[in-house]
């Protein structure tokens, strides 16, 4: 039985995909084979020797010590795109909130609850204080055209907006999802200087931290409205507050508020609700579980954040070995020579690399003996050997 540990509440729609004949699921295991989680912080956890996979039911993996996992041959999965529709809808809601002072209007109406029969007249008298602008005809700039950014772009077109996007690393898959009516910015500076709304959809990395700062704000049109449903650390909050005070930025909607922006005029703080829908949690759980199952049962890797994608159909042989190793010269020849010395024939093989790591799937013609496994583990640079 494979032990699957859950560190957060995971949708039963996903967990039910684990066959109870093969998998045992619990929140308390001393040495699980795999972990499925959402936001639980794992940095201080000790890993047992059996742990081979961690699946985050969501996109971000900042709560997982990915570098340590890589060094121990633990594959870290995430679920890109599973919550994209939920976040997209939250972004669209943020655009409406930034355009019309709906939040201020609601708060004001609540404040006159003791006015009795005067309420209706007061509403008509004061409503002009909470007016705004329409989205139709405005220009939206989107930085990052992954699953979420592409959805936002396409739906903004449906709202009658003009949309321009910037993503120098856009994938072929993402490009296929984009409407042909979306304009391509020649550079980030060009986009920032020409849009009425800006929606940020890039990952938080050392290279992107506080990318949106005083220098970038200075490039923008006066009165721009900014939406950040990606990560709070992408924006320099001190520079943002200065831009809000000067009127350079008229509204900032963030799904990642911290103390420094609370109570600041022009900031609409949302408590990280982007992916908080029943459907999103179910979609993420289903994707995470399927990825763990595929890895545990076939060794295939899909949507890993630290190892390369590697998929080899398991149709030639039921005897399969997978090897994680440092991406160094002569590794494949060392592995194949060792197998040949043990009179093991290779029926099919796949090798993929990603940065400093490599992953190999090998189908062989016979069951591998324990001494051969140990010799594979002893090859310099090998991190993990697993027999399926």
C-alpha positions as a Markdown table, in Angstrom:
| # | Residue | x | y | z |
|---|---|---|---|---|
| 1 | Unk | 0.0 | 0.0 | 0.0 |
| 2 | Unk | 1.2 | 3.5 | -0.9 |
| 3 | Unk | 0.8 | 6.1 | 1.8 |
| 4 | Unk | -0.6 | 9.4 | 0.7 |
| 5 | Unk | -0.5 | 12.2 | 3.3 |
| 6 | Unk | -2.8 | 15.2 | 3.1 |
| 7 | Unk | -1.6 | 18.4 | 4.8 |
| 8 | Unk | -4.7 | 20.4 | 4.1 |
| 9 | Unk | -8.3 | 19.7 | 3.4 |
| 10 | Unk | -8.3 | 18.3 | -0.2 |
| 11 | Unk | -11.5 | 17.9 | -2.2 |
| 12 | Unk | -12.9 | 14.4 | -2.0 |
| 13 | Unk | -13.5 | 14.7 | -5.8 |
| 14 | Unk | -9.7 | 14.3 | -6.1 |
| 15 | Unk | -8.9 | 12.0 | -3.2 |
| 16 | Unk | -11.6 | 9.5 | -4.4 |
| 17 | Unk | -9.4 | 8.9 | -7.5 |
| 18 | Unk | -6.9 | 7.0 | -5.3 |
| 19 | Unk | -7.9 | 3.3 | -5.3 |
| 20 | Unk | -8.2 | 2.2 | -1.7 |
| 21 | Unk | -6.8 | -1.2 | -2.8 |
| 22 | Unk | -3.5 | 0.5 | -3.6 |
| 23 | Unk | -3.4 | 3.7 | -1.6 |
| 24 | Unk | -3.9 | 4.6 | 2.0 |
| 25 | Unk | -4.8 | 8.2 | 2.7 |
| 26 | Unk | -4.4 | 10.1 | 6.0 |
| 27 | Unk | -3.3 | 13.4 | 7.4 |
| 28 | Unk | -0.9 | 11.7 | 9.8 |
| 29 | Unk | 1.9 | 9.6 | 8.4 |
| 30 | Unk | 5.5 | 9.3 | 9.7 |
| 31 | Unk | 6.9 | 8.3 | 6.3 |
| 32 | Unk | 4.5 | 8.8 | 3.4 |
| 33 | Unk | 5.2 | 7.9 | -0.2 |
| 34 | Unk | 3.6 | 11.2 | -1.4 |
| 35 | Unk | 2.1 | 14.3 | 0.0 |
| 36 | Unk | -0.9 | 16.3 | -1.4 |
| 37 | Unk | -1.4 | 19.8 | 0.1 |
| 38 | Unk | -2.5 | 23.3 | -0.6 |
| 39 | Unk | -1.0 | 26.1 | 1.5 |
| 40 | Unk | 0.6 | 24.2 | 4.3 |
| 41 | Unk | 4.2 | 25.4 | 4.9 |
| 42 | Unk | 6.6 | 22.5 | 4.6 |
| 43 | Unk | 9.9 | 24.3 | 5.1 |
| 44 | Unk | 10.4 | 23.1 | 8.6 |
| 45 | Unk | 9.2 | 19.5 | 8.0 |
| 46 | Unk | 11.5 | 16.5 | 8.0 |
| 47 | Unk | 11.2 | 14.2 | 5.0 |
| 48 | Unk | 11.0 | 10.4 | 5.4 |
| 49 | Unk | 13.1 | 8.1 | 3.2 |
| 50 | Unk | 10.0 | 6.9 | 1.3 |
| 51 | Unk | 8.8 | 10.4 | 0.2 |
| 52 | Unk | 9.1 | 10.6 | -3.6 |
| 53 | Unk | 6.4 | 13.1 | -4.6 |
| 54 | Unk | 4.8 | 16.3 | -3.3 |
| 55 | Unk | 1.8 | 17.7 | -5.2 |
| 56 | Unk | 0.5 | 21.2 | -4.6 |
| 57 | Unk | -3.2 | 21.6 | -5.4 |
| 58 | Unk | -2.6 | 25.1 | -6.8 |
| 59 | Unk | -0.1 | 27.0 | -8.9 |
| 60 | Unk | 2.4 | 28.5 | -6.4 |
| 61 | Unk | 4.9 | 26.4 | -4.6 |
| 62 | Unk | 6.5 | 28.9 | -2.3 |
| 63 | Unk | 5.3 | 26.9 | 0.7 |
| 64 | Unk | 7.4 | 23.9 | -0.4 |
| 65 | Unk | 11.2 | 23.6 | 0.0 |
| 66 | Unk | 11.7 | 22.8 | -3.7 |
| 67 | Unk | 15.5 | 23.0 | -3.7 |
| 68 | Unk | 15.8 | 20.6 | -0.8 |
| 69 | Unk | 13.3 | 18.3 | -2.6 |
| 70 | Unk | 15.5 | 18.4 | -5.7 |
| 71 | Unk | 18.5 | 17.3 | -3.7 |
| 72 | Unk | 16.6 | 14.3 | -2.3 |
| 73 | Unk | 15.0 | 13.3 | -5.6 |
| 74 | Unk | 11.5 | 14.3 | -4.6 |
| 75 | Unk | 9.4 | 15.5 | -7.5 |
| 76 | Unk | 7.3 | 18.6 | -6.7 |
| 77 | Unk | 4.1 | 19.0 | -8.8 |
| 78 | Unk | 1.7 | 21.9 | -9.1 |
| 79 | Unk | -1.5 | 22.3 | -11.0 |
| 80 | Unk | -1.1 | 25.2 | -13.5 |
| 81 | Unk | -4.4 | 26.2 | -15.1 |
| 82 | Unk | -6.7 | 24.3 | -12.8 |
| 83 | Unk | -7.8 | 27.4 | -11.0 |
| 84 | Unk | -7.4 | 29.7 | -13.9 |
| 85 | Unk | -11.1 | 30.4 | -14.5 |
| 86 | Unk | -11.7 | 31.2 | -10.8 |
| 87 | Unk | -8.8 | 33.7 | -10.8 |
| 88 | Unk | -9.9 | 35.2 | -14.1 |
| 89 | Unk | -13.4 | 35.8 | -12.7 |
| 90 | Unk | -11.8 | 37.5 | -9.7 |
| 91 | Unk | -9.7 | 39.7 | -11.9 |
| 92 | Unk | -12.7 | 40.8 | -13.9 |
| 93 | Unk | -14.5 | 41.6 | -10.6 |
| 94 | Unk | -11.5 | 43.6 | -9.6 |
| 95 | Unk | -11.7 | 45.6 | -12.8 |
| 96 | Unk | -15.3 | 46.5 | -12.1 |
| 97 | Unk | -14.5 | 47.5 | -8.5 |
| 98 | Unk | -11.6 | 49.7 | -9.7 |
| 99 | Unk | -13.9 | 51.4 | -12.3 |
| 100 | Unk | -16.9 | 52.1 | -10.1 |
| 101 | Unk | -16.7 | 52.9 | -6.4 |
| 102 | Unk | -19.0 | 50.0 | -5.6 |
| 103 | Unk | -17.2 | 49.2 | -2.3 |
| 104 | Unk | -17.4 | 52.8 | -1.1 |
| 105 | Unk | -21.0 | 53.0 | -2.1 |
| 106 | Unk | -21.9 | 49.8 | -0.3 |
| 107 | Unk | -20.1 | 51.0 | 2.9 |
| 108 | Unk | -21.9 | 54.4 | 2.7 |
| 109 | Unk | -25.3 | 52.8 | 2.3 |
| 110 | Unk | -24.7 | 50.6 | 5.3 |
| 111 | Unk | -23.9 | 53.7 | 7.3 |
| 112 | Unk | -27.3 | 55.2 | 6.8 |
| 113 | Unk | -29.3 | 52.2 | 8.0 |
| 114 | Unk | -30.7 | 54.2 | 10.9 |
| 115 | Unk | -32.2 | 56.9 | 8.6 |
| 116 | Unk | -35.5 | 55.0 | 8.1 |
| 117 | Unk | -37.8 | 56.5 | 5.4 |
| 118 | Unk | -35.0 | 58.9 | 4.4 |
| 119 | Unk | -32.8 | 56.1 | 3.0 |
| 120 | Unk | -34.3 | 56.2 | -0.5 |
| 121 | Unk | -34.0 | 59.9 | -0.9 |
| 122 | Unk | -30.4 | 59.9 | 0.5 |
| 123 | Unk | -29.4 | 57.2 | -1.9 |
| 124 | Unk | -30.6 | 59.3 | -4.9 |
| 125 | Unk | -29.0 | 62.5 | -3.5 |
| 126 | Unk | -25.6 | 61.0 | -2.8 |
| 127 | Unk | -25.1 | 58.4 | -5.5 |
| 128 | Unk | -23.1 | 60.7 | -7.7 |
| 129 | Unk | -20.3 | 60.6 | -5.1 |
| 130 | Unk | -19.7 | 56.9 | -6.1 |
| 131 | Unk | -19.8 | 57.2 | -9.9 |
| 132 | Unk | -17.1 | 55.9 | -12.2 |
| 133 | Unk | -16.2 | 54.9 | -15.7 |
| 134 | Unk | -17.1 | 52.1 | -18.0 |
| 135 | Unk | -14.7 | 49.4 | -19.2 |
| 136 | Unk | -15.9 | 49.5 | -22.8 |
| 137 | Unk | -13.5 | 51.3 | -25.0 |
| 138 | Unk | -10.7 | 51.4 | -22.4 |
| 139 | Unk | -7.3 | 49.8 | -23.0 |
| 140 | Unk | -6.1 | 46.9 | -20.9 |
| 141 | Unk | -2.5 | 45.9 | -20.6 |
| 142 | Unk | -1.7 | 42.4 | -19.5 |
| 143 | Unk | 1.8 | 41.4 | -18.4 |
| 144 | Unk | 2.1 | 37.6 | -18.5 |
| 145 | Unk | -0.1 | 35.6 | -20.9 |
| 146 | Unk | -0.2 | 32.2 | -19.3 |
| 147 | Unk | -3.5 | 30.4 | -18.5 |
| 148 | Unk | -5.0 | 33.2 | -16.4 |
| 149 | Unk | -3.6 | 36.1 | -18.4 |
| 150 | Unk | -4.9 | 34.6 | -21.7 |
| 151 | Unk | -8.4 | 34.1 | -20.2 |
| 152 | Unk | -8.5 | 37.7 | -18.9 |
| 153 | Unk | -7.4 | 39.0 | -22.2 |
| 154 | Unk | -10.1 | 37.1 | -24.2 |
| 155 | Unk | -12.9 | 38.1 | -21.8 |
| 156 | Unk | -11.8 | 41.7 | -21.8 |
| 157 | Unk | -12.3 | 41.8 | -25.5 |
| 158 | Unk | -15.8 | 40.5 | -25.0 |
| 159 | Unk | -16.4 | 43.4 | -22.7 |
| 160 | Unk | -15.5 | 45.8 | -25.5 |
| 161 | Unk | -12.0 | 46.7 | -24.2 |
| 162 | Unk | -8.9 | 47.1 | -26.3 |
| 163 | Unk | -6.3 | 44.6 | -25.1 |
| 164 | Unk | -2.5 | 44.6 | -25.5 |
| 165 | Unk | -0.3 | 41.9 | -24.0 |
| 166 | Unk | 3.3 | 41.4 | -23.1 |
| 167 | Unk | 5.0 | 38.1 | -22.4 |
| 168 | Unk | 8.5 | 37.4 | -23.9 |
| 169 | Unk | 8.3 | 33.8 | -22.6 |
| 170 | Unk | 4.8 | 32.9 | -23.8 |
| 171 | Unk | 4.4 | 29.2 | -24.6 |
| 172 | Unk | 3.0 | 27.8 | -27.8 |
| 173 | Unk | 0.0 | 26.3 | -25.9 |
| 174 | Unk | -0.8 | 29.7 | -24.4 |
| 175 | Unk | -0.4 | 31.5 | -27.7 |
| 176 | Unk | -3.0 | 29.2 | -29.2 |
| 177 | Unk | -5.5 | 30.3 | -26.6 |
| 178 | Unk | -5.2 | 34.0 | -27.4 |
| 179 | Unk | -7.7 | 35.8 | -29.6 |
| 180 | Unk | -6.1 | 37.2 | -32.8 |
| 181 | Unk | -7.5 | 40.6 | -31.8 |
| 182 | Unk | -5.1 | 40.9 | -28.9 |
| 183 | Unk | -2.3 | 43.3 | -29.7 |
| 184 | Unk | 1.3 | 42.4 | -29.0 |
| 185 | Unk | 3.4 | 45.0 | -27.1 |
| 186 | Unk | 6.9 | 45.5 | -28.4 |
| 187 | Unk | 8.2 | 45.9 | -24.9 |
| 188 | Unk | 7.0 | 46.4 | -21.3 |
| 189 | Unk | 7.7 | 50.1 | -21.3 |
| 190 | Unk | 5.6 | 50.6 | -24.4 |
| 191 | Unk | 2.7 | 48.7 | -22.8 |
| 192 | Unk | 2.9 | 50.6 | -19.5 |
| 193 | Unk | 2.8 | 54.0 | -21.2 |
| 194 | Unk | -0.3 | 53.3 | -23.3 |
| 195 | Unk | -2.9 | 51.5 | -21.1 |
| 196 | Unk | -5.7 | 52.6 | -18.8 |
| 197 | Unk | -5.7 | 49.3 | -16.9 |
| 198 | Unk | -2.9 | 47.0 | -16.0 |
| 199 | Unk | -3.3 | 43.3 | -15.0 |
| 200 | Unk | -0.2 | 41.5 | -13.7 |
| 201 | Unk | 0.1 | 37.7 | -14.2 |
| 202 | Unk | 3.8 | 36.8 | -13.7 |
| 203 | Unk | 5.4 | 34.6 | -11.1 |
| 204 | Unk | 7.2 | 36.0 | -8.1 |
| 205 | Unk | 10.9 | 35.2 | -8.6 |
| 206 | Unk | 14.1 | 36.9 | -7.3 |
| 207 | Unk | 14.2 | 38.5 | -10.8 |
| 208 | Unk | 10.6 | 39.8 | -10.7 |
| 209 | Unk | 10.4 | 40.9 | -7.1 |
| 210 | Unk | 9.2 | 44.5 | -6.9 |
| 211 | Unk | 9.2 | 44.7 | -10.7 |
| 212 | Unk | 6.5 | 47.4 | -10.5 |
| 213 | Unk | 8.2 | 50.2 | -8.6 |
| 214 | Unk | 8.6 | 54.0 | -8.9 |
| 215 | Unk | 10.5 | 53.7 | -12.2 |
| 216 | Unk | 7.7 | 51.7 | -13.8 |
| 217 | Unk | 4.9 | 53.9 | -12.3 |
| 218 | Unk | 6.6 | 56.9 | -13.8 |
| 219 | Unk | 6.1 | 55.3 | -17.3 |
| 220 | Unk | 2.4 | 54.8 | -16.8 |
| 221 | Unk | -0.5 | 57.1 | -17.8 |
| 222 | Unk | -1.9 | 59.3 | -15.1 |
| 223 | Unk | -4.9 | 57.6 | -13.4 |
| 224 | Unk | -4.0 | 54.0 | -14.3 |
| 225 | Unk | -5.8 | 51.2 | -12.5 |
| 226 | Unk | -3.7 | 48.3 | -11.5 |
| 227 | Unk | -4.8 | 44.7 | -10.7 |
| 228 | Unk | -2.5 | 42.3 | -9.0 |
| 229 | Unk | -3.9 | 38.8 | -8.6 |
| 230 | Unk | -0.4 | 37.2 | -9.0 |
| 231 | Unk | 1.7 | 37.9 | -5.9 |
| 232 | Unk | 2.0 | 40.8 | -3.6 |
| 233 | Unk | 5.8 | 41.0 | -3.7 |
| 234 | Unk | 5.7 | 42.0 | -7.4 |
| 235 | Unk | 4.8 | 45.5 | -6.4 |
| 236 | Unk | 6.9 | 47.9 | -4.3 |
| 237 | Unk | 4.3 | 49.1 | -1.8 |
| 238 | Unk | 6.1 | 52.3 | -0.7 |
| 239 | Unk | 6.4 | 53.4 | -4.3 |
| 240 | Unk | 2.8 | 52.4 | -4.9 |
| 241 | Unk | 1.5 | 54.6 | -2.1 |
| 242 | Unk | 3.4 | 57.5 | -3.5 |
| 243 | Unk | 1.9 | 56.9 | -6.9 |
| 244 | Unk | -1.6 | 56.7 | -5.4 |
| 245 | Unk | -1.1 | 59.9 | -3.5 |
| 246 | Unk | 0.1 | 61.8 | -6.6 |
| 247 | Unk | -2.8 | 60.4 | -8.8 |
| 248 | Unk | -0.5 | 58.5 | -11.1 |
| 249 | Unk | -2.3 | 55.4 | -10.0 |
| 250 | Unk | -6.0 | 55.9 | -9.2 |
| 251 | Unk | -6.8 | 52.3 | -8.0 |
| 252 | Unk | -4.9 | 49.3 | -6.9 |
| 253 | Unk | -6.7 | 46.0 | -6.5 |
| 254 | Unk | -4.7 | 43.3 | -4.8 |
| 255 | Unk | -5.5 | 39.8 | -3.8 |
| 256 | Unk | -2.4 | 39.8 | -1.7 |
| 257 | Unk | -2.7 | 42.7 | 0.8 |
| 258 | Unk | -0.3 | 43.3 | 3.6 |
| 259 | Unk | -0.4 | 45.7 | 6.5 |
| 260 | Unk | 1.3 | 48.5 | 4.6 |
| 261 | Unk | -1.5 | 49.0 | 2.1 |
| 262 | Unk | -4.5 | 48.6 | 4.5 |
| 263 | Unk | -6.4 | 51.9 | 4.9 |
| 264 | Unk | -4.7 | 53.5 | 2.0 |
| 265 | Unk | -7.0 | 55.5 | -0.3 |
| 266 | Unk | -7.3 | 53.9 | -3.7 |
| 267 | Unk | -6.3 | 50.4 | -2.5 |
| 268 | Unk | -9.0 | 47.7 | -2.7 |
| 269 | Unk | -7.6 | 44.8 | -0.7 |
| 270 | Unk | -9.1 | 41.4 | -1.3 |
| 271 | Unk | -8.3 | 38.5 | 1.1 |
| 272 | Unk | -6.7 | 36.1 | -1.5 |
| 273 | Unk | -10.0 | 35.0 | -2.9 |
| 274 | Unk | -8.7 | 34.4 | -6.5 |
| 275 | Unk | -8.9 | 30.6 | -6.5 |
| 276 | Unk | -11.3 | 30.3 | -3.6 |
| 277 | Unk | -14.2 | 28.6 | -5.4 |
| 278 | Unk | -15.6 | 25.1 | -5.0 |
| 279 | Unk | -14.9 | 24.4 | -8.6 |
| 280 | Unk | -11.3 | 25.6 | -8.5 |
| 281 | Unk | -10.5 | 23.5 | -5.4 |
| 282 | Unk | -12.0 | 20.4 | -7.0 |
| 283 | Unk | -10.1 | 21.0 | -10.3 |
| 284 | Unk | -6.8 | 21.5 | -8.5 |
| 285 | Unk | -7.4 | 18.4 | -6.4 |
| 286 | Unk | -8.2 | 16.2 | -9.4 |
| 287 | Unk | -5.2 | 17.4 | -11.3 |
| 288 | Unk | -2.8 | 17.0 | -8.4 |
| 289 | Unk | -4.1 | 13.5 | -7.6 |
| 290 | Unk | -3.9 | 12.3 | -11.2 |
| 291 | Unk | -0.3 | 13.6 | -11.5 |
| 292 | Unk | 0.7 | 11.7 | -8.3 |
| 293 | Unk | -1.0 | 8.5 | -9.4 |
| 294 | Unk | 0.7 | 8.6 | -12.8 |
| 295 | Unk | 4.0 | 9.2 | -11.2 |
| 296 | Unk | 3.6 | 6.5 | -8.5 |
| 297 | Unk | 2.3 | 3.9 | -11.0 |
| 298 | Unk | 4.4 | 4.7 | -14.1 |
| 299 | Unk | 7.1 | 7.1 | -13.1 |
| 300 | Unk | 5.9 | 9.6 | -15.6 |
| 301 | Unk | 6.3 | 13.3 | -14.7 |
| 302 | Unk | 3.8 | 16.0 | -15.8 |
| 303 | Unk | 3.7 | 19.6 | -14.4 |
| 304 | Unk | 6.7 | 19.3 | -12.1 |
| 305 | Unk | 8.4 | 22.6 | -10.9 |
| 306 | Unk | 11.8 | 21.0 | -10.3 |
| 307 | Unk | 12.1 | 18.0 | -12.6 |
| 308 | Unk | 11.6 | 17.9 | -16.4 |
| 309 | Unk | 8.4 | 16.6 | -17.9 |
| 310 | Unk | 9.0 | 13.0 | -18.9 |
| 311 | Unk | 6.3 | 10.7 | -20.3 |
| 312 | Unk | 6.9 | 7.2 | -21.6 |
| 313 | Unk | 3.9 | 5.0 | -22.3 |
| 314 | Unk | 4.1 | 1.8 | -20.2 |
| 315 | Unk | 3.1 | -0.6 | -22.9 |
| 316 | Unk | 6.3 | -2.6 | -23.8 |
| 317 | Unk | 7.2 | -4.0 | -20.3 |
| 318 | Unk | 5.9 | -4.1 | -16.8 |
| 319 | Unk | 9.5 | -3.8 | -15.5 |
| 320 | Unk | 10.4 | -0.1 | -15.2 |
| 321 | Unk | 13.1 | 1.8 | -13.3 |
| 322 | Unk | 13.3 | 5.5 | -13.0 |
| 323 | Unk | 16.4 | 7.5 | -12.1 |
| 324 | Unk | 16.9 | 11.0 | -10.9 |
| 325 | Unk | 20.4 | 12.4 | -11.2 |
| 326 | Unk | 22.6 | 15.4 | -11.6 |
| 327 | Unk | 22.8 | 16.6 | -15.2 |
| 328 | Unk | 26.4 | 15.7 | -15.8 |
| 329 | Unk | 28.3 | 14.0 | -18.7 |
| 330 | Unk | 28.5 | 10.2 | -19.1 |
| 331 | Unk | 25.6 | 9.5 | -16.8 |
| 332 | Unk | 23.5 | 7.7 | -19.4 |
| 333 | Unk | 26.5 | 5.6 | -20.5 |
| 334 | Unk | 27.2 | 4.7 | -16.8 |
| 335 | Unk | 23.7 | 3.5 | -16.3 |
| 336 | Unk | 23.3 | 1.5 | -19.5 |
| 337 | Unk | 26.7 | -0.1 | -19.1 |
| 338 | Unk | 25.8 | -1.2 | -15.6 |
| 339 | Unk | 22.6 | -2.7 | -16.8 |
| 340 | Unk | 24.4 | -4.5 | -19.6 |
| 341 | Unk | 26.9 | -5.9 | -17.2 |
| 342 | Unk | 24.0 | -7.5 | -15.3 |
| 343 | Unk | 22.6 | -8.9 | -18.6 |
| 344 | Unk | 19.6 | -6.6 | -18.5 |
| 345 | Unk | 18.2 | -5.6 | -21.9 |
| 346 | Unk | 16.7 | -2.1 | -22.4 |
| 347 | Unk | 13.4 | -2.3 | -24.2 |
| 348 | Unk | 12.6 | 1.4 | -24.2 |
| 349 | Unk | 14.1 | 4.5 | -22.7 |
| 350 | Unk | 13.5 | 8.2 | -22.2 |
| 351 | Unk | 15.9 | 10.8 | -20.8 |
| 352 | Unk | 15.1 | 14.4 | -20.1 |
| 353 | Unk | 17.0 | 17.2 | -18.3 |
| 354 | Unk | 16.1 | 20.5 | -16.7 |
| 355 | Unk | 18.9 | 22.7 | -15.5 |
| 356 | Unk | 21.1 | 20.8 | -13.1 |
| 357 | Unk | 18.7 | 17.8 | -12.9 |
| 358 | Unk | 18.0 | 15.0 | -15.2 |
| 359 | Unk | 15.4 | 12.2 | -15.2 |
| 360 | Unk | 15.5 | 8.8 | -16.9 |
| 361 | Unk | 12.8 | 6.2 | -17.5 |
| 362 | Unk | 14.0 | 2.8 | -18.6 |
| 363 | Unk | 11.8 | -0.2 | -19.5 |
| 364 | Unk | 13.8 | -3.5 | -19.1 |
| 365 | Unk | 13.2 | -7.1 | -20.0 |
| 366 | Unk | 13.3 | -8.6 | -16.5 |
| 367 | Unk | 12.8 | -7.8 | -12.8 |
| 368 | Unk | 15.7 | -5.9 | -11.3 |
| 369 | Unk | 17.5 | -7.4 | -8.4 |
| 370 | Unk | 18.3 | -5.6 | -5.2 |
| 371 | Unk | 22.1 | -5.6 | -5.8 |
| 372 | Unk | 21.6 | -4.0 | -9.2 |
| 373 | Unk | 19.5 | -1.3 | -7.6 |
| 374 | Unk | 22.1 | -0.6 | -5.0 |
| 375 | Unk | 24.8 | -0.4 | -7.7 |
| 376 | Unk | 22.7 | 2.2 | -9.6 |
| 377 | Unk | 22.3 | 4.2 | -6.5 |
| 378 | Unk | 26.1 | 4.1 | -6.0 |
| 379 | Unk | 26.8 | 5.8 | -9.4 |
| 380 | Unk | 28.2 | 9.2 | -8.7 |
| 381 | Unk | 25.6 | 11.9 | -9.4 |
| 382 | Unk | 22.6 | 9.6 | -9.0 |
| 383 | Unk | 20.1 | 11.1 | -6.5 |
| 384 | Unk | 17.2 | 8.6 | -6.6 |
| 385 | Unk | 16.4 | 5.2 | -8.1 |
| 386 | Unk | 12.9 | 3.8 | -8.0 |
| 387 | Unk | 11.6 | 0.5 | -9.4 |
| 388 | Unk | 8.0 | 0.6 | -10.6 |
